[in-house]
């Protein structure tokens, strides 16, 4: 076992047990560490990670830029490396953190793609509700939009998480953090109809007994399947925007902020750890106001 393999193993265990991260997130961190290992093999005679100093890490960051990685990718890798060195400090493998002064490249914050209410209604209207899958998709997308869920939260939504009499659902988000999300009358009714008219006729597999939305084989839907459903509906509705399941979550948040909802309440609903993540929707709101004002001003006609 190489020195680096030893560190990979411990770091993965830390991310899984202490941070409760998903398999995909852990693999992303491991990939960041792999880039540092490659740099070490190329330029530092395969130096162990706990022997790096600040200058060497800065050189590593500059090397990343020369490889043509985007600013966003560089920022993500640096964030991963900083997490790794905080872990080493916590484990007493190092006495000082050499990554502390690493700076991430300035990122242009992209405003997320979102739909207006008419576009969402247009997409939903394109669903063939005479089929079992159509009824499921209608309920699923209404819930995605009405509750502002991540796609992973949607496909993992359990029947035991539904508290429809009290008008809320329990959602398990990133890092297994739970939050309560209010659910509107329309989404609530569509979930109830789906359970009574569609789900009860499916050959539900044991592992999916408590999962709400199922495929025709009675197993949990994949995130990719939800993506394809949305892509197909957008094409049928003639919507040219590049959409994903996250577009429905962005739409949910944008419409709340446009309607005057308190930003802290929106943060709570979305399950954002930091208010700064939610603040992007205030930028969307300002753009919305600007576009509206300019379109109605006589000097712009």
C-alpha positions as CSV (number, residue, x, y, z in Angstrom):
1,X,0.0,0.0,0.0
2,X,1.5,3.4,-1.0
3,X,1.5,6.4,1.3
4,X,-1.1,8.1,-0.9
5,X,-3.4,5.0,-0.8
6,X,-3.3,5.1,3.0
7,X,-4.4,8.8,3.0
8,X,-7.1,8.2,0.4
9,X,-8.6,5.4,2.5
10,X,-8.7,7.5,5.7
11,X,-10.0,10.6,3.9
12,X,-12.8,8.6,2.3
13,X,-13.8,7.2,5.7
14,X,-13.8,10.8,7.2
15,X,-16.0,12.1,4.4
16,X,-18.4,9.2,4.7
17,X,-18.6,8.9,8.5
18,X,-18.0,12.5,9.7
19,X,-19.4,14.5,6.9
20,X,-22.1,12.0,5.7
21,X,-21.4,12.8,2.1
22,X,-22.8,10.8,-0.8
23,X,-20.7,8.4,-2.9
24,X,-20.5,10.9,-5.8
25,X,-19.3,13.7,-3.5
26,X,-16.6,11.4,-2.0
27,X,-15.4,10.4,-5.4
28,X,-15.2,14.1,-6.4
29,X,-13.0,14.8,-3.4
30,X,-10.8,11.7,-4.2
31,X,-10.4,13.0,-7.8
32,X,-9.2,16.4,-6.4
33,X,-6.6,14.5,-4.3
34,X,-5.6,12.5,-7.3
35,X,-4.6,15.7,-9.2
36,X,-2.4,16.6,-6.2
37,X,-0.8,13.1,-6.3
38,X,-0.1,13.4,-10.0
39,X,1.6,16.7,-9.4
40,X,3.6,15.2,-6.6
41,X,4.7,12.3,-8.9
42,X,5.6,14.7,-11.7
43,X,7.5,17.4,-9.8
44,X,8.2,16.4,-6.2
45,X,9.4,12.8,-6.5
46,X,6.1,11.4,-5.2
47,X,6.2,13.4,-2.0
48,X,3.7,12.5,0.7
49,X,0.7,14.8,1.1
50,X,1.6,15.7,4.7
51,X,5.0,17.0,3.5
52,X,3.6,19.7,1.3
53,X,4.3,23.4,2.2
54,X,2.3,26.5,1.2
55,X,4.7,27.3,-1.7
56,X,4.3,23.9,-3.2
57,X,0.5,24.0,-3.0
58,X,0.5,27.4,-4.6
59,X,2.7,25.9,-7.4
60,X,0.2,23.1,-7.7
61,X,-2.6,25.6,-8.2
62,X,-0.7,27.5,-10.9
63,X,0.0,24.1,-12.6
64,X,-3.8,23.5,-12.7
65,X,-4.3,26.7,-14.5
66,X,-1.7,25.8,-17.2
67,X,-3.6,22.5,-17.9
68,X,-6.6,24.5,-19.2
69,X,-9.1,23.7,-16.4
70,X,-11.9,26.3,-16.1
71,X,-12.0,28.7,-13.2
72,X,-14.9,26.8,-11.8
73,X,-13.0,23.4,-11.9
74,X,-9.9,25.0,-10.4
75,X,-12.0,26.5,-7.6
76,X,-13.6,23.1,-6.9
77,X,-10.3,21.3,-6.8
78,X,-8.8,23.9,-4.4
79,X,-11.8,23.6,-2.2
80,X,-11.3,19.8,-2.1
81,X,-7.6,20.2,-1.3
82,X,-8.4,22.6,1.5
83,X,-10.9,20.1,3.0
84,X,-8.2,17.4,2.8
85,X,-5.7,19.5,4.7
86,X,-8.2,20.5,7.3
87,X,-8.8,16.7,7.8
88,X,-5.0,16.2,8.2
89,X,-4.9,18.9,10.8
90,X,-7.8,17.4,12.6
91,X,-6.0,14.0,12.6
92,X,-2.8,15.6,13.9
93,X,-0.9,14.4,10.7
94,X,0.3,18.0,10.3
95,X,0.8,20.8,12.8
96,X,0.1,23.8,10.4
97,X,-2.3,23.9,7.5
98,X,-0.3,24.7,4.2
99,X,-3.6,25.3,2.3
100,X,-4.8,28.1,4.5
101,X,-3.7,30.9,2.2
102,X,-4.6,29.3,-1.1
103,X,-6.8,31.6,-3.2
104,X,-9.5,30.4,-5.6
105,X,-9.9,32.1,-9.0
106,X,-12.6,34.7,-9.2
107,X,-15.8,33.2,-10.6
108,X,-18.5,34.9,-12.6
109,X,-21.7,33.9,-10.9
110,X,-24.0,32.5,-13.6
111,X,-27.7,33.2,-13.0
112,X,-29.5,29.8,-13.1
113,X,-32.0,29.0,-15.8
114,X,-35.6,29.2,-14.6
115,X,-39.1,29.0,-16.1
116,X,-42.0,31.4,-15.7
117,X,-45.3,30.1,-14.4
118,X,-46.8,30.0,-18.0
119,X,-43.9,27.8,-19.2
120,X,-44.3,25.4,-16.4
121,X,-48.0,25.1,-17.0
122,X,-47.3,24.7,-20.7
123,X,-44.9,21.8,-20.0
124,X,-47.4,20.1,-17.6
125,X,-50.1,20.5,-20.2
126,X,-48.1,18.4,-22.6
127,X,-48.2,15.3,-20.3
128,X,-50.5,12.5,-21.5
129,X,-52.4,11.9,-18.2
130,X,-54.4,9.0,-19.7
131,X,-51.4,6.8,-19.0
132,X,-50.0,5.6,-15.7
133,X,-46.6,7.1,-16.4
134,X,-48.2,10.4,-17.4
135,X,-50.1,10.6,-14.2
136,X,-46.9,9.9,-12.2
137,X,-44.9,12.5,-14.2
138,X,-47.6,15.1,-13.7
139,X,-47.6,14.5,-9.9
140,X,-43.8,14.3,-9.8
141,X,-43.1,17.6,-11.6
142,X,-45.8,19.5,-9.7
143,X,-44.2,18.3,-6.5
144,X,-40.7,19.2,-7.8
145,X,-41.8,22.7,-8.5
146,X,-44.2,23.3,-5.6
147,X,-41.7,22.1,-3.0
148,X,-38.5,23.3,-4.6
149,X,-36.8,19.9,-4.3
150,X,-33.5,18.7,-5.6
151,X,-33.9,15.8,-8.0
152,X,-32.1,13.5,-5.5
153,X,-34.7,14.6,-2.8
154,X,-37.5,13.9,-5.2
155,X,-36.5,10.3,-6.3
156,X,-35.7,9.4,-2.6
157,X,-39.0,10.9,-1.2
158,X,-40.7,8.3,1.0
159,X,-44.4,7.7,1.7
160,X,-43.6,7.9,5.4
161,X,-42.2,11.4,4.8
162,X,-45.6,12.6,3.6
163,X,-47.6,14.4,6.3
164,X,-50.3,15.5,3.9
165,X,-53.0,16.1,6.6
166,X,-50.7,18.7,8.2
167,X,-49.8,20.0,4.7
168,X,-46.0,19.4,4.8
169,X,-43.4,16.8,3.7
170,X,-40.2,15.8,5.4
171,X,-37.2,16.1,3.0
172,X,-33.8,14.6,3.4
173,X,-31.2,16.8,1.7
174,X,-27.5,17.1,1.4
175,X,-25.5,15.5,4.3
176,X,-28.7,13.7,5.4
177,X,-30.0,16.9,6.8
178,X,-33.8,16.8,7.2
179,X,-36.1,19.8,6.7
180,X,-39.9,20.3,6.7
181,X,-41.4,21.8,3.5
182,X,-45.0,23.0,3.2
183,X,-46.9,21.5,0.4
184,X,-49.7,23.2,-1.5
185,X,-53.2,21.9,-2.2
186,X,-52.5,21.1,-5.9
187,X,-49.4,19.0,-5.3
188,X,-50.9,17.3,-2.3
189,X,-54.0,16.2,-4.3
190,X,-51.8,14.9,-7.2
191,X,-49.7,12.9,-4.8
192,X,-52.9,11.4,-3.2
193,X,-54.3,10.6,-6.7
194,X,-51.0,9.0,-7.8
195,X,-50.9,6.7,-4.8
196,X,-54.6,5.7,-5.1
197,X,-54.8,5.3,-8.9
198,X,-51.3,4.4,-10.1
199,X,-48.8,3.3,-7.5
200,X,-51.2,0.7,-6.0
201,X,-51.2,-1.2,-9.3
202,X,-47.4,-1.5,-9.6
203,X,-45.4,-4.6,-8.7
204,X,-43.5,-2.8,-5.9
205,X,-40.1,-4.4,-5.1
206,X,-39.1,-4.9,-1.5
207,X,-36.4,-2.3,-1.5
208,X,-38.9,0.3,-2.8
209,X,-41.8,-0.4,-0.5
210,X,-41.6,3.1,1.0
211,X,-40.4,5.1,-2.1
212,X,-43.1,7.4,-3.5
213,X,-42.4,7.6,-7.2
214,X,-41.6,4.4,-9.0
215,X,-41.0,3.2,-12.5
216,X,-43.1,0.6,-14.2
217,X,-41.0,-2.3,-12.7
218,X,-41.8,-1.1,-9.2
219,X,-38.3,0.3,-8.4
220,X,-37.0,3.7,-7.6
221,X,-36.7,6.2,-10.4
222,X,-33.2,7.3,-11.5
223,X,-32.3,11.0,-11.5
224,X,-31.5,10.6,-15.2
225,X,-35.0,9.4,-15.9
226,X,-36.4,12.7,-14.4
227,X,-34.0,14.6,-16.6
228,X,-35.3,12.8,-19.7
229,X,-38.9,13.5,-18.8
230,X,-38.2,17.2,-18.5
231,X,-36.2,17.3,-21.7
232,X,-38.9,15.6,-23.7
233,X,-41.7,17.9,-22.3
234,X,-39.6,21.0,-23.0
235,X,-39.3,19.9,-26.6
236,X,-43.0,19.2,-26.9
237,X,-43.8,22.7,-25.3
238,X,-41.4,24.4,-27.7
239,X,-39.2,25.8,-24.9
240,X,-35.7,26.4,-26.1
241,X,-34.0,26.9,-22.7
242,X,-31.5,24.3,-21.6
243,X,-33.4,22.7,-18.7
244,X,-32.7,20.2,-16.0
245,X,-34.7,19.1,-12.9
246,X,-32.8,21.9,-11.0
247,X,-34.6,24.4,-13.3
248,X,-37.8,23.6,-11.4
249,X,-36.1,24.3,-8.1
250,X,-34.7,27.6,-9.4
251,X,-38.2,28.5,-10.7
252,X,-39.7,27.8,-7.3
253,X,-37.2,30.0,-5.5
254,X,-37.4,32.8,-8.1
255,X,-41.2,33.0,-8.0
256,X,-41.1,33.1,-4.2
257,X,-38.6,36.0,-4.1
258,X,-40.5,37.8,-6.9
259,X,-43.7,37.4,-4.8
260,X,-42.0,39.1,-1.8
261,X,-41.2,36.0,0.3
262,X,-38.7,36.5,3.1
263,X,-35.2,35.4,2.0
264,X,-34.6,33.5,5.3
265,X,-37.8,31.5,4.7
266,X,-36.7,30.7,1.2
267,X,-33.3,29.6,2.5
268,X,-35.1,27.3,5.0
269,X,-37.4,25.8,2.3
270,X,-34.4,25.1,-0.1
271,X,-32.3,23.7,2.7
272,X,-29.4,26.0,1.9
273,X,-26.7,26.0,4.6
274,X,-25.7,29.6,3.9
275,X,-27.9,32.6,3.1
276,X,-25.4,33.7,0.5
277,X,-26.4,30.7,-1.7
278,X,-30.0,31.9,-1.5
279,X,-29.1,35.5,-2.3
280,X,-28.6,34.7,-6.0
281,X,-32.4,34.8,-6.3
282,X,-32.4,38.5,-5.3
283,X,-30.2,39.1,-8.4
284,X,-32.8,37.3,-10.5
285,X,-35.5,39.4,-8.9
286,X,-33.6,42.6,-9.7
287,X,-33.2,41.4,-13.3
288,X,-36.9,40.6,-13.4
289,X,-37.8,44.2,-12.2
290,X,-35.3,45.8,-14.6
291,X,-36.7,43.9,-17.6
292,X,-40.3,44.8,-16.6
293,X,-39.6,48.5,-16.0
294,X,-37.6,48.9,-19.2
295,X,-40.2,47.2,-21.3
296,X,-42.9,49.5,-20.1
297,X,-41.0,52.8,-20.1
298,X,-42.0,55.0,-23.1
299,X,-38.4,55.8,-24.0
300,X,-37.7,52.1,-24.6
301,X,-40.6,51.5,-26.9
